[in-house]
Amino acid sequence: MLLLHGDTPRDLEARSRLAEALPGAAVSEPDEIGVFEIGVEADDLEAALQTVWDAVAASGTDDQVVFLEHPELPEHWRSRSGRPG
């Protein structure tokens, strides 16, 4: 995950809200450029991504926090992005 605006109070608060939306998850502290990791219990990688995706939506943090593209999942977010309806 990446905090879009780095070490700003608003982004740090968004990371905290996201962590609260993921009870039991391991959420690391952001590094110097705003990258942090989330570890969740899930049956597979797709389920883990969906859990975190849902938590981003539920916590309203999509303006401050984004998924980093993983080399094993090129453009993994594209199937979930788009216009409503």
HTML snippet that shows the backbone in 3Dmol.js (N, CA, C, O; Angstrom):
<script src="https://3Dmol.org/build/3Dmol-min.js"></script>
<div id="view" style="width:600px;height:400px;position:relative"></div>
<script>
const pdb = `
ATOM      1  N   MET A   1       0.847  -1.157   0.000  1.00  0.00           N
ATOM      2  CA  MET A   1       0.000   0.000   0.000  1.00  0.00           C
ATOM      3  C   MET A   1       0.896   1.223   0.000  1.00  0.00           C
ATOM      4  O   MET A   1       2.057   1.163   0.404  1.00  0.00           O
ATOM      5  N   LEU A   2       0.328   2.354  -0.467  1.00  0.00           N
ATOM      6  CA  LEU A   2       1.075   3.597  -0.543  1.00  0.00           C
ATOM      7  C   LEU A   2       0.209   4.752  -0.080  1.00  0.00           C
ATOM      8  O   LEU A   2      -0.933   4.905  -0.515  1.00  0.00           O
ATOM      9  N   LEU A   3       0.764   5.560   0.806  1.00  0.00           N
ATOM     10  CA  LEU A   3       0.112   6.801   1.198  1.00  0.00           C
ATOM     11  C   LEU A   3       0.429   7.828   0.116  1.00  0.00           C
ATOM     12  O   LEU A   3       1.598   8.103  -0.155  1.00  0.00           O
ATOM     13  N   LEU A   4      -0.592   8.390  -0.496  1.00  0.00           N
ATOM     14  CA  LEU A   4      -0.392   9.254  -1.653  1.00  0.00           C
ATOM     15  C   LEU A   4       0.332  10.556  -1.351  1.00  0.00           C
ATOM     16  O   LEU A   4       1.005  11.108  -2.222  1.00  0.00           O
ATOM     17  N   HIS A   5       0.202  11.045  -0.144  1.00  0.00           N
ATOM     18  CA  HIS A   5       0.787  12.342   0.185  1.00  0.00           C
ATOM     19  C   HIS A   5       1.890  12.229   1.227  1.00  0.00           C
ATOM     20  O   HIS A   5       2.238  13.203   1.895  1.00  0.00           O
ATOM     21  N   GLY A   6       2.431  11.028   1.353  1.00  0.00           N
ATOM     22  CA  GLY A   6       3.558  10.819   2.258  1.00  0.00           C
ATOM     23  C   GLY A   6       3.187  10.829   3.718  1.00  0.00           C
ATOM     24  O   GLY A   6       2.250  10.155   4.146  1.00  0.00           O
ATOM     25  N   ASP A   7       3.923  11.593   4.464  1.00  0.00           N
ATOM     26  CA  ASP A   7       3.825  11.580   5.918  1.00  0.00           C
ATOM     27  C   ASP A   7       2.929  12.698   6.450  1.00  0.00           C
ATOM     28  O   ASP A   7       3.204  13.271   7.504  1.00  0.00           O
ATOM     29  N   THR A   8       1.859  13.004   5.718  1.00  0.00           N
ATOM     30  CA  THR A   8       0.961  14.066   6.168  1.00  0.00           C
ATOM     31  C   THR A   8       0.029  13.534   7.256  1.00  0.00           C
ATOM     32  O   THR A   8      -0.271  12.340   7.272  1.00  0.00           O
ATOM     33  N   PRO A   9      -0.427  14.381   8.150  1.00  0.00           N
ATOM     34  CA  PRO A   9      -1.356  13.923   9.188  1.00  0.00           C
ATOM     35  C   PRO A   9      -2.616  13.282   8.597  1.00  0.00           C
ATOM     36  O   PRO A   9      -3.126  12.305   9.146  1.00  0.00           O
ATOM     37  N   ARG A  10      -3.114  13.814   7.502  1.00  0.00           N
ATOM     38  CA  ARG A  10      -4.330  13.266   6.892  1.00  0.00           C
ATOM     39  C   ARG A  10      -4.094  11.848   6.380  1.00  0.00           C
ATOM     40  O   ARG A  10      -4.945  10.980   6.571  1.00  0.00           O
ATOM     41  N   ASP A  11      -2.960  11.599   5.735  1.00  0.00           N
ATOM     42  CA  ASP A  11      -2.668  10.257   5.251  1.00  0.00           C
ATOM     43  C   ASP A  11      -2.414   9.290   6.395  1.00  0.00           C
ATOM     44  O   ASP A  11      -2.842   8.137   6.333  1.00  0.00           O
ATOM     45  N   LEU A  12      -1.731   9.734   7.434  1.00  0.00           N
ATOM     46  CA  LEU A  12      -1.490   8.863   8.576  1.00  0.00           C
ATOM     47  C   LEU A  12      -2.800   8.508   9.274  1.00  0.00           C
ATOM     48  O   LEU A  12      -2.967   7.385   9.751  1.00  0.00           O
ATOM     49  N   GLU A  13      -3.720   9.454   9.335  1.00  0.00           N
ATOM     50  CA  GLU A  13      -5.034   9.183   9.910  1.00  0.00           C
ATOM     51  C   GLU A  13      -5.806   8.203   9.022  1.00  0.00           C
ATOM     52  O   GLU A  13      -6.528   7.345   9.529  1.00  0.00           O
ATOM     53  N   ALA A  14      -5.659   8.328   7.709  1.00  0.00           N
ATOM     54  CA  ALA A  14      -6.313   7.394   6.780  1.00  0.00           C
ATOM     55  C   ALA A  14      -5.763   5.985   6.972  1.00  0.00           C
ATOM     56  O   ALA A  14      -6.530   5.023   6.960  1.00  0.00           O
ATOM     57  N   ARG A  15      -4.446   5.843   7.148  1.00  0.00           N
ATOM     58  CA  ARG A  15      -3.855   4.536   7.395  1.00  0.00           C
ATOM     59  C   ARG A  15      -4.407   3.938   8.677  1.00  0.00           C
ATOM     60  O   ARG A  15      -4.668   2.737   8.746  1.00  0.00           O
ATOM     61  N   SER A  16      -4.584   4.768   9.686  1.00  0.00           N
ATOM     62  CA  SER A  16      -5.156   4.316  10.950  1.00  0.00           C
ATOM     63  C   SER A  16      -6.603   3.848  10.765  1.00  0.00           C
ATOM     64  O   SER A  16      -6.985   2.810  11.306  1.00  0.00           O
ATOM     65  N   ARG A  17      -7.408   4.593  10.012  1.00  0.00           N
ATOM     66  CA  ARG A  17      -8.795   4.195   9.742  1.00  0.00           C
ATOM     67  C   ARG A  17      -8.842   2.886   8.962  1.00  0.00           C
ATOM     68  O   ARG A  17      -9.686   2.029   9.224  1.00  0.00           O
ATOM     69  N   LEU A  18      -7.930   2.736   8.004  1.00  0.00           N
ATOM     70  CA  LEU A  18      -7.870   1.493   7.237  1.00  0.00           C
ATOM     71  C   LEU A  18      -7.529   0.323   8.151  1.00  0.00           C
ATOM     72  O   LEU A  18      -8.133  -0.744   8.044  1.00  0.00           O
ATOM     73  N   ALA A  19      -6.569   0.514   9.044  1.00  0.00           N
ATOM     74  CA  ALA A  19      -6.197  -0.544   9.989  1.00  0.00           C
ATOM     75  C   ALA A  19      -7.381  -0.927  10.876  1.00  0.00           C
ATOM     76  O   ALA A  19      -7.578  -2.106  11.170  1.00  0.00           O
ATOM     77  N   GLU A  20      -8.168   0.059  11.302  1.00  0.00           N
ATOM     78  CA  GLU A  20      -9.348  -0.212  12.123  1.00  0.00           C
ATOM     79  C   GLU A  20     -10.395  -1.015  11.350  1.00  0.00           C
ATOM     80  O   GLU A  20     -11.147  -1.786  11.947  1.00  0.00           O
ATOM     81  N   ALA A  21     -10.447  -0.842  10.037  1.00  0.00           N
ATOM     82  CA  ALA A  21     -11.404  -1.575   9.201  1.00  0.00           C
ATOM     83  C   ALA A  21     -10.937  -3.004   8.923  1.00  0.00           C
ATOM     84  O   ALA A  21     -11.661  -3.785   8.306  1.00  0.00           O
ATOM     85  N   LEU A  22      -9.727  -3.348   9.379  1.00  0.00           N
ATOM     86  CA  LEU A  22      -9.161  -4.680   9.179  1.00  0.00           C
ATOM     87  C   LEU A  22      -8.779  -5.302  10.517  1.00  0.00           C
ATOM     88  O   LEU A  22      -7.594  -5.515  10.774  1.00  0.00           O
ATOM     89  N   PRO A  23      -9.762  -5.602  11.381  1.00  0.00           N
ATOM     90  CA  PRO A  23      -9.422  -6.168  12.688  1.00  0.00           C
ATOM     91  C   PRO A  23      -8.635  -7.464  12.525  1.00  0.00           C
ATOM     92  O   PRO A  23      -8.989  -8.325  11.720  1.00  0.00           O
ATOM     93  N   GLY A  24      -7.574  -7.585  13.295  1.00  0.00           N
ATOM     94  CA  GLY A  24      -6.743  -8.781  13.250  1.00  0.00           C
ATOM     95  C   GLY A  24      -5.663  -8.746  12.183  1.00  0.00           C
ATOM     96  O   GLY A  24      -4.824  -9.646  12.137  1.00  0.00           O
ATOM     97  N   ALA A  25      -5.657  -7.747  11.333  1.00  0.00           N
ATOM     98  CA  ALA A  25      -4.644  -7.643  10.286  1.00  0.00           C
ATOM     99  C   ALA A  25      -3.357  -7.058  10.846  1.00  0.00           C
ATOM    100  O   ALA A  25      -3.378  -6.295  11.812  1.00  0.00           O
ATOM    101  N   ALA A  26      -2.249  -7.418  10.237  1.00  0.00           N
ATOM    102  CA  ALA A  26      -0.959  -6.813  10.558  1.00  0.00           C
ATOM    103  C   ALA A  26      -0.738  -5.661   9.597  1.00  0.00           C
ATOM    104  O   ALA A  26      -0.642  -5.867   8.387  1.00  0.00           O
ATOM    105  N   VAL A  27      -0.658  -4.450  10.128  1.00  0.00           N
ATOM    106  CA  VAL A  27      -0.465  -3.258   9.309  1.00  0.00           C
ATOM    107  C   VAL A  27       0.839  -2.604   9.752  1.00  0.00           C
ATOM    108  O   VAL A  27       0.966  -2.158  10.892  1.00  0.00           O
ATOM    109  N   SER A  28       1.807  -2.553   8.835  1.00  0.00           N
ATOM    110  CA  SER A  28       3.115  -2.001   9.188  1.00  0.00           C
ATOM    111  C   SER A  28       3.092  -0.477   9.187  1.00  0.00           C
ATOM    112  O   SER A  28       2.165   0.147   8.670  1.00  0.00           O
ATOM    113  N   GLU A  29       4.121   0.100   9.773  1.00  0.00           N
ATOM    114  CA  GLU A  29       4.309   1.552   9.734  1.00  0.00           C
ATOM    115  C   GLU A  29       4.784   1.931   8.331  1.00  0.00           C
ATOM    116  O   GLU A  29       5.491   1.152   7.693  1.00  0.00           O
ATOM    117  N   PRO A  30       4.411   3.104   7.846  1.00  0.00           N
ATOM    118  CA  PRO A  30       4.878   3.521   6.527  1.00  0.00           C
ATOM    119  C   PRO A  30       6.373   3.832   6.541  1.00  0.00           C
ATOM    120  O   PRO A  30       6.914   4.309   7.539  1.00  0.00           O
ATOM    121  N   ASP A  31       7.036   3.549   5.403  1.00  0.00           N
ATOM    122  CA  ASP A  31       8.446   3.892   5.292  1.00  0.00           C
ATOM    123  C   ASP A  31       8.596   5.359   4.891  1.00  0.00           C
ATOM    124  O   ASP A  31       7.623   6.113   4.919  1.00  0.00           O
ATOM    125  N   GLU A  32       9.803   5.762   4.520  1.00  0.00           N
ATOM    126  CA  GLU A  32      10.075   7.174   4.244  1.00  0.00           C
ATOM    127  C   GLU A  32       9.335   7.726   3.025  1.00  0.00           C
ATOM    128  O   GLU A  32       9.199   8.942   2.891  1.00  0.00           O
ATOM    129  N   ILE A  33       8.857   6.854   2.136  1.00  0.00           N
ATOM    130  CA  ILE A  33       8.086   7.354   0.984  1.00  0.00           C
ATOM    131  C   ILE A  33       6.595   7.064   1.104  1.00  0.00           C
ATOM    132  O   ILE A  33       5.821   7.393   0.206  1.00  0.00           O
ATOM    133  N   GLY A  34       6.191   6.443   2.219  1.00  0.00           N
ATOM    134  CA  GLY A  34       4.775   6.202   2.456  1.00  0.00           C
ATOM    135  C   GLY A  34       4.290   4.805   2.131  1.00  0.00           C
ATOM    136  O   GLY A  34       3.083   4.566   2.110  1.00  0.00           O
ATOM    137  N   VAL A  35       5.202   3.873   1.875  1.00  0.00           N
ATOM    138  CA  VAL A  35       4.821   2.487   1.579  1.00  0.00           C
ATOM    139  C   VAL A  35       4.635   1.726   2.886  1.00  0.00           C
ATOM    140  O   VAL A  35       5.457   1.826   3.796  1.00  0.00           O
ATOM    141  N   PHE A  36       3.542   0.962   2.970  1.00  0.00           N
ATOM    142  CA  PHE A  36       3.320   0.096   4.123  1.00  0.00           C
ATOM    143  C   PHE A  36       2.660  -1.198   3.667  1.00  0.00           C
ATOM    144  O   PHE A  36       2.080  -1.264   2.583  1.00  0.00           O
ATOM    145  N   GLU A  37       2.753  -2.211   4.493  1.00  0.00           N
ATOM    146  CA  GLU A  37       2.222  -3.531   4.156  1.00  0.00           C
ATOM    147  C   GLU A  37       1.060  -3.884   5.062  1.00  0.00           C
ATOM    148  O   GLU A  37       0.968  -3.437   6.206  1.00  0.00           O
ATOM    149  N   ILE A  38       0.169  -4.709   4.509  1.00  0.00           N
ATOM    150  CA  ILE A  38      -0.958  -5.240   5.262  1.00  0.00           C
ATOM    151  C   ILE A  38      -0.932  -6.750   5.108  1.00  0.00           C
ATOM    152  O   ILE A  38      -0.818  -7.265   3.996  1.00  0.00           O
ATOM    153  N   GLY A  39      -1.038  -7.452   6.213  1.00  0.00           N
ATOM    154  CA  GLY A  39      -1.131  -8.905   6.206  1.00  0.00           C
ATOM    155  C   GLY A  39      -2.475  -9.325   6.771  1.00  0.00           C
ATOM    156  O   GLY A  39      -2.825  -8.956   7.892  1.00  0.00           O
ATOM    157  N   VAL A  40      -3.233 -10.100   5.994  1.00  0.00           N
ATOM    158  CA  VAL A  40      -4.539 -10.584   6.434  1.00  0.00           C
ATOM    159  C   VAL A  40      -4.608 -12.095   6.272  1.00  0.00           C
ATOM    160  O   VAL A  40      -3.922 -12.671   5.426  1.00  0.00           O
ATOM    161  N   GLU A  41      -5.434 -12.727   7.082  1.00  0.00           N
ATOM    162  CA  GLU A  41      -5.713 -14.155   6.941  1.00  0.00           C
ATOM    163  C   GLU A  41      -6.733 -14.322   5.823  1.00  0.00           C
ATOM    164  O   GLU A  41      -7.790 -13.691   5.845  1.00  0.00           O
ATOM    165  N   ALA A  42      -6.419 -15.172   4.843  1.00  0.00           N
ATOM    166  CA  ALA A  42      -7.339 -15.405   3.732  1.00  0.00           C
ATOM    167  C   ALA A  42      -7.022 -16.749   3.096  1.00  0.00           C
ATOM    168  O   ALA A  42      -5.922 -17.277   3.254  1.00  0.00           O
ATOM    169  N   ASP A  43      -7.994 -17.297   2.375  1.00  0.00           N
ATOM    170  CA  ASP A  43      -7.808 -18.581   1.713  1.00  0.00           C
ATOM    171  C   ASP A  43      -6.811 -18.516   0.566  1.00  0.00           C
ATOM    172  O   ASP A  43      -6.103 -19.487   0.301  1.00  0.00           O
ATOM    173  N   ASP A  44      -6.752 -17.378  -0.113  1.00  0.00           N
ATOM    174  CA  ASP A  44      -5.815 -17.212  -1.221  1.00  0.00           C
ATOM    175  C   ASP A  44      -5.546 -15.724  -1.442  1.00  0.00           C
ATOM    176  O   ASP A  44      -6.104 -14.867  -0.757  1.00  0.00           O
ATOM    177  N   LEU A  45      -4.692 -15.445  -2.399  1.00  0.00           N
ATOM    178  CA  LEU A  45      -4.303 -14.056  -2.665  1.00  0.00           C
ATOM    179  C   LEU A  45      -5.482 -13.215  -3.122  1.00  0.00           C
ATOM    180  O   LEU A  45      -5.610 -12.059  -2.719  1.00  0.00           O
ATOM    181  N   GLU A  46      -6.329 -13.771  -3.944  1.00  0.00           N
ATOM    182  CA  GLU A  46      -7.503 -13.035  -4.428  1.00  0.00           C
ATOM    183  C   GLU A  46      -8.418 -12.641  -3.265  1.00  0.00           C
ATOM    184  O   GLU A  46      -8.925 -11.520  -3.220  1.00  0.00           O
ATOM    185  N   ALA A  47      -8.620 -13.557  -2.339  1.00  0.00           N
ATOM    186  CA  ALA A  47      -9.461 -13.254  -1.168  1.00  0.00           C
ATOM    187  C   ALA A  47      -8.813 -12.189  -0.290  1.00  0.00           C
ATOM    188  O   ALA A  47      -9.507 -11.328   0.251  1.00  0.00           O
ATOM    189  N   ALA A  48      -7.495 -12.239  -0.144  1.00  0.00           N
ATOM    190  CA  ALA A  48      -6.797 -11.225   0.646  1.00  0.00           C
ATOM    191  C   ALA A  48      -6.933  -9.850  -0.001  1.00  0.00           C
ATOM    192  O   ALA A  48      -7.207  -8.864   0.682  1.00  0.00           O
ATOM    193  N   LEU A  49      -6.742  -9.784  -1.317  1.00  0.00           N
ATOM    194  CA  LEU A  49      -6.896  -8.509  -2.015  1.00  0.00           C
ATOM    195  C   LEU A  49      -8.314  -7.969  -1.877  1.00  0.00           C
ATOM    196  O   LEU A  49      -8.510  -6.771  -1.674  1.00  0.00           O
ATOM    197  N   GLN A  50      -9.301  -8.855  -1.987  1.00  0.00           N
ATOM    198  CA  GLN A  50     -10.687  -8.415  -1.859  1.00  0.00           C
ATOM    199  C   GLN A  50     -10.976  -7.880  -0.461  1.00  0.00           C
ATOM    200  O   GLN A  50     -11.687  -6.888  -0.305  1.00  0.00           O
ATOM    201  N   THR A  51     -10.425  -8.539   0.553  1.00  0.00           N
ATOM    202  CA  THR A  51     -10.603  -8.082   1.930  1.00  0.00           C
ATOM    203  C   THR A  51     -10.049  -6.673   2.118  1.00  0.00           C
ATOM    204  O   THR A  51     -10.701  -5.815   2.712  1.00  0.00           O
ATOM    205  N   VAL A  52      -8.851  -6.443   1.612  1.00  0.00           N
ATOM    206  CA  VAL A  52      -8.238  -5.120   1.758  1.00  0.00           C
ATOM    207  C   VAL A  52      -8.977  -4.102   0.894  1.00  0.00           C
ATOM    208  O   VAL A  52      -9.199  -2.970   1.324  1.00  0.00           O
ATOM    209  N   TRP A  53      -9.356  -4.492  -0.314  1.00  0.00           N
ATOM    210  CA  TRP A  53     -10.123  -3.589  -1.197  1.00  0.00           C
ATOM    211  C   TRP A  53     -11.407  -3.147  -0.496  1.00  0.00           C
ATOM    212  O   TRP A  53     -11.743  -1.962  -0.501  1.00  0.00           O
ATOM    213  N   ASP A  54     -12.118  -4.089   0.100  1.00  0.00           N
ATOM    214  CA  ASP A  54     -13.359  -3.768   0.810  1.00  0.00           C
ATOM    215  C   ASP A  54     -13.098  -2.843   1.999  1.00  0.00           C
ATOM    216  O   ASP A  54     -13.897  -1.947   2.275  1.00  0.00           O
ATOM    217  N   ALA A  55     -11.984  -3.055   2.704  1.00  0.00           N
ATOM    218  CA  ALA A  55     -11.649  -2.209   3.852  1.00  0.00           C
ATOM    219  C   ALA A  55     -11.307  -0.787   3.415  1.00  0.00           C
ATOM    220  O   ALA A  55     -11.648   0.172   4.107  1.00  0.00           O
ATOM    221  N   VAL A  56     -10.641  -0.644   2.279  1.00  0.00           N
ATOM    222  CA  VAL A  56     -10.352   0.697   1.754  1.00  0.00           C
ATOM    223  C   VAL A  56     -11.664   1.421   1.475  1.00  0.00           C
ATOM    224  O   VAL A  56     -11.824   2.589   1.828  1.00  0.00           O
ATOM    225  N   ALA A  57     -12.599   0.722   0.841  1.00  0.00           N
ATOM    226  CA  ALA A  57     -13.900   1.329   0.541  1.00  0.00           C
ATOM    227  C   ALA A  57     -14.665   1.656   1.824  1.00  0.00           C
ATOM    228  O   ALA A  57     -15.214   2.749   1.958  1.00  0.00           O
ATOM    229  N   ALA A  58     -14.701   0.718   2.759  1.00  0.00           N
ATOM    230  CA  ALA A  58     -15.454   0.917   4.000  1.00  0.00           C
ATOM    231  C   ALA A  58     -14.879   2.041   4.858  1.00  0.00           C
ATOM    232  O   ALA A  58     -15.619   2.748   5.542  1.00  0.00           O
ATOM    233  N   SER A  59     -13.566   2.202   4.821  1.00  0.00           N
ATOM    234  CA  SER A  59     -12.927   3.226   5.647  1.00  0.00           C
ATOM    235  C   SER A  59     -12.876   4.588   4.955  1.00  0.00           C
ATOM    236  O   SER A  59     -12.498   5.583   5.573  1.00  0.00           O
ATOM    237  N   GLY A  60     -13.254   4.636   3.682  1.00  0.00           N
ATOM    238  CA  GLY A  60     -13.249   5.899   2.946  1.00  0.00           C
ATOM    239  C   GLY A  60     -11.861   6.465   2.739  1.00  0.00           C
ATOM    240  O   GLY A  60     -11.679   7.682   2.726  1.00  0.00           O
ATOM    241  N   THR A  61     -10.885   5.594   2.578  1.00  0.00           N
ATOM    242  CA  THR A  61      -9.492   6.041   2.469  1.00  0.00           C
ATOM    243  C   THR A  61      -8.948   6.000   1.048  1.00  0.00           C
ATOM    244  O   THR A  61      -7.737   6.098   0.847  1.00  0.00           O
ATOM    245  N   ASP A  62      -9.816   5.859   0.073  1.00  0.00           N
ATOM    246  CA  ASP A  62      -9.348   5.707  -1.305  1.00  0.00           C
ATOM    247  C   ASP A  62      -8.725   6.975  -1.883  1.00  0.00           C
ATOM    248  O   ASP A  62      -8.087   6.900  -2.934  1.00  0.00           O
ATOM    249  N   ASP A  63      -8.881   8.122  -1.251  1.00  0.00           N
ATOM    250  CA  ASP A  63      -8.221   9.344  -1.712  1.00  0.00           C
ATOM    251  C   ASP A  63      -6.827   9.508  -1.118  1.00  0.00           C
ATOM    252  O   ASP A  63      -6.055  10.349  -1.578  1.00  0.00           O
ATOM    253  N   GLN A  64      -6.501   8.723  -0.112  1.00  0.00           N
ATOM    254  CA  GLN A  64      -5.203   8.844   0.538  1.00  0.00           C
ATOM    255  C   GLN A  64      -4.327   7.603   0.393  1.00  0.00           C
ATOM    256  O   GLN A  64      -3.102   7.701   0.471  1.00  0.00           O
ATOM    257  N   VAL A  65      -4.941   6.433   0.183  1.00  0.00           N
ATOM    258  CA  VAL A  65      -4.211   5.172   0.174  1.00  0.00           C
ATOM    259  C   VAL A  65      -4.514   4.429  -1.125  1.00  0.00           C
ATOM    260  O   VAL A  65      -5.666   4.340  -1.550  1.00  0.00           O
ATOM    261  N   VAL A  66      -3.459   3.895  -1.750  1.00  0.00           N
ATOM    262  CA  VAL A  66      -3.639   3.119  -2.978  1.00  0.00           C
ATOM    263  C   VAL A  66      -2.865   1.806  -2.883  1.00  0.00           C
ATOM    264  O   VAL A  66      -1.932   1.669  -2.091  1.00  0.00           O
ATOM    265  N   PHE A  67      -3.270   0.861  -3.700  1.00  0.00           N
ATOM    266  CA  PHE A  67      -2.542  -0.391  -3.838  1.00  0.00           C
ATOM    267  C   PHE A  67      -1.295  -0.144  -4.686  1.00  0.00           C
ATOM    268  O   PHE A  67      -1.359   0.542  -5.706  1.00  0.00           O
ATOM    269  N   LEU A  68      -0.180  -0.695  -4.267  1.00  0.00           N
ATOM    270  CA  LEU A  68       0.994  -0.720  -5.125  1.00  0.00           C
ATOM    271  C   LEU A  68       0.828  -1.897  -6.076  1.00  0.00           C
ATOM    272  O   LEU A  68       0.300  -2.937  -5.681  1.00  0.00           O
ATOM    273  N   GLU A  69       1.257  -1.755  -7.285  1.00  0.00           N
ATOM    274  CA  GLU A  69       1.139  -2.855  -8.234  1.00  0.00           C
ATOM    275  C   GLU A  69       2.202  -3.896  -7.927  1.00  0.00           C
ATOM    276  O   GLU A  69       3.393  -3.591  -7.865  1.00  0.00           O
ATOM    277  N   HIS A  70       1.763  -5.095  -7.741  1.00  0.00           N
ATOM    278  CA  HIS A  70       2.647  -6.205  -7.431  1.00  0.00           C
ATOM    279  C   HIS A  70       3.070  -6.861  -8.741  1.00  0.00           C
ATOM    280  O   HIS A  70       2.242  -7.010  -9.640  1.00  0.00           O
ATOM    281  N   PRO A  71       4.343  -7.261  -8.875  1.00  0.00           N
ATOM    282  CA  PRO A  71       4.791  -7.842 -10.140  1.00  0.00           C
ATOM    283  C   PRO A  71       4.048  -9.112 -10.544  1.00  0.00           C
ATOM    284  O   PRO A  71       3.966  -9.430 -11.730  1.00  0.00           O
ATOM    285  N   GLU A  72       3.510  -9.835  -9.574  1.00  0.00           N
ATOM    286  CA  GLU A  72       2.755 -11.039  -9.899  1.00  0.00           C
ATOM    287  C   GLU A  72       1.308 -10.731 -10.248  1.00  0.00           C
ATOM    288  O   GLU A  72       0.573 -11.613 -10.693  1.00  0.00           O
ATOM    289  N   LEU A  73       0.899  -9.490 -10.049  1.00  0.00           N
ATOM    290  CA  LEU A  73      -0.480  -9.091 -10.290  1.00  0.00           C
ATOM    291  C   LEU A  73      -0.527  -7.825 -11.140  1.00  0.00           C
ATOM    292  O   LEU A  73      -1.053  -6.811 -10.680  1.00  0.00           O
ATOM    293  N   PRO A  74       0.000  -7.846 -12.355  1.00  0.00           N
ATOM    294  CA  PRO A  74      -0.015  -6.612 -13.136  1.00  0.00           C
ATOM    295  C   PRO A  74      -1.438  -6.117 -13.358  1.00  0.00           C
ATOM    296  O   PRO A  74      -2.312  -6.854 -13.813  1.00  0.00           O
ATOM    297  N   GLU A  75      -1.638  -4.869 -13.028  1.00  0.00           N
ATOM    298  CA  GLU A  75      -2.927  -4.193 -13.187  1.00  0.00           C
ATOM    299  C   GLU A  75      -4.078  -4.941 -12.512  1.00  0.00           C
ATOM    300  O   GLU A  75      -5.193  -4.975 -13.033  1.00  0.00           O
ATOM    301  N   HIS A  76      -3.799  -5.546 -11.338  1.00  0.00           N
ATOM    302  CA  HIS A  76      -4.818  -6.324 -10.628  1.00  0.00           C
ATOM    303  C   HIS A  76      -6.039  -5.496 -10.261  1.00  0.00           C
ATOM    304  O   HIS A  76      -7.130  -6.045 -10.103  1.00  0.00           O
ATOM    305  N   TRP A  77      -5.877  -4.203 -10.126  1.00  0.00           N
ATOM    306  CA  TRP A  77      -6.959  -3.322  -9.711  1.00  0.00           C
ATOM    307  C   TRP A  77      -7.918  -3.017 -10.846  1.00  0.00           C
ATOM    308  O   TRP A  77      -9.043  -2.592 -10.581  1.00  0.00           O
ATOM    309  N   ARG A  78      -7.528  -3.212 -12.096  1.00  0.00           N
ATOM    310  CA  ARG A  78      -8.358  -2.812 -13.223  1.00  0.00           C
ATOM    311  C   ARG A  78      -9.721  -3.512 -13.250  1.00  0.00           C
ATOM    312  O   ARG A  78     -10.717  -2.899 -13.634  1.00  0.00           O
ATOM    313  N   SER A  79      -9.778  -4.768 -12.854  1.00  0.00           N
ATOM    314  CA  SER A  79     -11.054  -5.482 -12.893  1.00  0.00           C
ATOM    315  C   SER A  79     -12.042  -4.922 -11.892  1.00  0.00           C
ATOM    316  O   SER A  79     -13.242  -5.162 -12.022  1.00  0.00           O
ATOM    317  N   ARG A  80     -11.571  -4.174 -10.882  1.00  0.00           N
ATOM    318  CA  ARG A  80     -12.462  -3.624  -9.852  1.00  0.00           C
ATOM    319  C   ARG A  80     -12.724  -2.133 -10.045  1.00  0.00           C
ATOM    320  O   ARG A  80     -13.609  -1.568  -9.404  1.00  0.00           O
ATOM    321  N   SER A  81     -11.959  -1.498 -10.924  1.00  0.00           N
ATOM    322  CA  SER A  81     -12.129  -0.070 -11.086  1.00  0.00           C
ATOM    323  C   SER A  81     -13.100   0.225 -12.242  1.00  0.00           C
ATOM    324  O   SER A  81     -13.329  -0.612 -13.114  1.00  0.00           O
ATOM    325  N   GLY A  82     -13.629   1.372 -12.218  1.00  0.00           N
ATOM    326  CA  GLY A  82     -14.550   1.778 -13.278  1.00  0.00           C
ATOM    327  C   GLY A  82     -15.699   2.573 -12.720  1.00  0.00           C
ATOM    328  O   GLY A  82     -15.782   2.823 -11.517  1.00  0.00           O
ATOM    329  N   ARG A  83     -16.577   2.963 -13.601  1.00  0.00           N
ATOM    330  CA  ARG A  83     -17.731   3.738 -13.200  1.00  0.00           C
ATOM    331  C   ARG A  83     -18.772   2.851 -12.491  1.00  0.00           C
ATOM    332  O   ARG A  83     -18.925   1.678 -12.830  1.00  0.00           O
ATOM    333  N   PRO A  84     -19.475   3.418 -11.517  1.00  0.00           N
ATOM    334  CA  PRO A  84     -20.534   2.654 -10.872  1.00  0.00           C
ATOM    335  C   PRO A  84     -21.611   2.242 -11.871  1.00  0.00           C
ATOM    336  O   PRO A  84     -21.908   2.973 -12.816  1.00  0.00           O
ATOM    337  N   GLY A  85     -22.187   1.074 -11.654  1.00  0.00           N
ATOM    338  CA  GLY A  85     -23.289   0.606 -12.480  1.00  0.00           C
ATOM    339  C   GLY A  85     -22.824   0.129 -13.791  1.00  0.00           C
ATOM    340  O   GLY A  85     -23.632  -0.303 -14.613  1.00  0.00           O
TER     341      GLY A  85
END
`;
const viewer = $3Dmol.createViewer("view");
viewer.addModel(pdb, "pdb");
viewer.setStyle({}, {cartoon: {color: "spectrum"}});
viewer.zoomTo();
viewer.render();
</script>
